[in-house]
Every structure is written in structure tokens, then in C-alpha cells.
């Protein structure tokens, strides 16, 4: 079975939205890039974007005002 990923965006009021589910890594990365560079991300209405794997582990995290925080830069 191939690994599948989900992408979530988080908002200032504490809510979140699953924007992709059960997609391959390429699609998950494309979606994360889209949401972390969107107008909402620039304005702060999107505070966080994550990619999770099949086990619900976070494999990527972007935060407004900080950029990519996980995985850490080498």
C-alpha cells in the first residue's frame, strides 16, 4: 500500500480545515505550498499548515510569521 497524506490549514479562531485527504506526497506538497503562500497566509487568516501521514504524524509544518518549522532546517 502506498503512503497517503492529508493537509490541514488552521485559523486564528482555533478552527481548522482538511484541504486534502488521502493524497500522494507530491499532491500534499503542492497543496501545502499553495495554502502557506496564499493571500490568507500573508494576511494571517491562515496561521498554520501541516501535512500528516497515514499514522496521523506531522511530517511538515508551516507557521505564519515563522515559515517552515518542521522538519527543521539542516
Secondary structure, DSSP 8 states (H G I E B T S, - for coil): ----EEEEEE-TTS-EEEEEEEE-HHHHHHHHHHHHTSHHHHHTS--EEEEE-TTS-EEEEEETTTEEEES---
